[in-house]
Amino acid sequence: MAVPLVEMIGISKAYPGCLANDAIDLRLEAGRVHALLGENGAGKSTLVKILYGLLASDSGSINWQGKRVNIASPGFARELGIAMVFQHFSLFDSLSVLENIALGMDVDASDELRDQIIEVSARYGLPLNPARSVFTLSVGERQRIEIVRCLLQEPKLLIMDEPTSVLTPAEVEDLFVTLERLADEGMAILYISHKLEEIRQLCDEATILRGGKKVAEADPRAESVHSLAALMMGSEVPSLSVRDGEHSGEVLLSLDTFSQQASDAHGISLQGINLEVHAGEIVGIAGVAGNGQDELLQVLSGEISAQSADALTLCGQQVGHEGVGERRRRGLCCVPEERLGHAAVPDLSLADNAFLTAHHRKSLRLWGFISPRRNRDFANEIIQRFNVQCHGAHSLASSLSGGNLQKFIVGREILQAPRVLVVSQPTWGVDAGAASAIHAAIQELADNGAAILIISQDLDELMQATDRIGALCAGRLSTFFRTRDITVQQVGLLMGGETLDGVVS
């Protein structure tokens, strides 16, 4: 057999109370796209962090082009020719795109680098303005920085951890064309994703982890989505019933021809937004990253105050001037897109993070003081109900895998029994089983009379989970259509700002 580009042999890594990697073998060939699959907490992130030099293994070895190496740092990994696109971005918000890429590559932020960024981002369909400050960018735009930064390094091995979580179908297709071309040119690609149809489309082979162990190898193209999910989970993943799209309950959330000027020069202004969400209904909003989704969620949550009280109606009350806490007490709960830093504080425990949003609606205080026991009990309830893999309520939010943190955040909001739930990217980075559980919990909430608004770039998710669907484009919200009466292609047209003729709204 030809010498592989990378061979990981018997890799083990233990944390207190957890064996994250248990004698795992992994072989990567040049010119091949290799999938690494497993449910949240299976050990995928730990394994690739060892390969990239972010963690040291407890035992085992790594061979690079047939020679044993000790990858002691990301800098050495990059010298070998390894680049990685992280699930959680390693960016400085206060710096520009150019400065962040220069820091990541350890080069000067020169005009030459600026020209390279523009050229590479244009070539691969990942448009970036090098002068933009990162804090003004959407999550999808920040993802582009990570990808472009890696491509500028011309690596031999590219590790991609959930790279398409915030990309539209068209952007995913463009990325796949790029990855296939890179593989044809001899690059090895290690691809981590929970989107199993993507894995079947893109990857040549797959290694499946479960509970820290390697349990199978498979040819994704010879498997079905259900069989891959069963290998990951060890059991069949239950399917959800299709929504019927018929709901006539009272309007619990509404905006009437709402407009809001962007707070900074690079933000998106909302223009003439009309939105109604009824009790018992799940409404979806699609859109390419950076078209006003963040601004809309901030207006709905109360992070940005409306210009007039009657601009926003919540549960029959005009709340445009009310803040986050007042709206939560009236029955609104929100899940923002960015989970680390916005939805959760990285250096606080899960119990403390539970308190941050839930104290408005849950009895987490006693005689005016925070009750550690009540916070701990509520956090443990979330952990148990949503199968969050962690070491208990005292675990720091930053210690959880992305998918497990997402389960905790979504569970925290759902278990507050909101009358209205606004959730952005509800299943970003979670495995098939967890996504099914989150969707089931959202559906149960709607069946019990709550109004649900899902903002997502995952069209498959929106088409499966919603009653009505619309799209945001450049701060304008389209007409809404019954999901059962519209196709993915038609939603794509709405995302591009076009109107639909002949479709009943």
Number of C-alpha atoms within 10 A of each C-alpha: 3 7 15 15 19 21 21 20 16 17 22 23 22 15 9 7 8 12 15 22 27 20 17 19 17 18 15 21 20 20 20 22 27 26 28 26 29 28 25 29 22 24 25 24 20 22 24 19 18 21 26 22 19 17 17 19 20 15 14 15 17 23 18 18 16 13 11 13 14 14 22 15 17 19 18 15 20 21 12 16 16 23 26 25 23 17 22 15 13 14 20 14 14 12 16 20 29 26 24 23 25 17 15 15 16 10 11 13 18 12 10 9 18 18 13 15 25 17 13 17 21 13 12 18 16 20 17 21 15 21 12 15 18 22 16 18 19 21 19 19 21 21 24 21 27 24 21 22 24 22 19 16 16 15 20 20 27 25 25 23 22 20 22 26 23 25 22 21 18 12 16 17 15 15 19 17 14 15 20 18 13 21 19 14 12 15 23 26 28 22 21 24 23 27 19 21 15 16 25 20 11 20 20 16 20 24 20 23 25 22 20 24 21 20 15 13 16 15 16 24 16 10 13 13 16 17 17 25 24 15 20 27 22 13 12 14 18 12 11 13 10 13 17 13 17 11 14 10 14 16 18 24 25 22 19 14 13 19 18 19 14 14 11 9 9 13 18 23 20 24 16 15 19 16 20 16 24 23 22 26 29 28 27 29 24 27 28 26 21 21 23 24 28 21 23 19 21 16 19 27 24 21 14 19 20 20 14 12 14 17 19 26 19 22 20 13 14 15 22 22 18 17 17 21 18 15 22 22 15 18 19 29 28 25 26 22 22 17 21 18 11 11 19 26 17 17 15 15 21 33 24 23 23 25 25 14 21 22 17 19 20 16 14 21 16 10 6 7 8 15 15 15 12 17 25 21 15 24 25 20 17 25 23 14 15 21 16 23 18 20 14 16 22 15 16 20 27 17 15 20 23 22 23 24 26 30 27 29 25 25 25 26 22 22 17 20 17 22 24 29 26 24 22 24 20 24 24 25 28 25 24 25 20 23 21 17 21 21 18 17 18 24 22 14 23 20 14 13 19 26 29 30 26 23 28 28 27 21 21 11 17 23 22 15 23 25 25 28 29 23 29 26 22 18 25 21 25 23 17 20 21 19 25 16 13 17 12 14 11 14 25 19 14 23 25 15 17 14 13 16 7 5 11 10 15
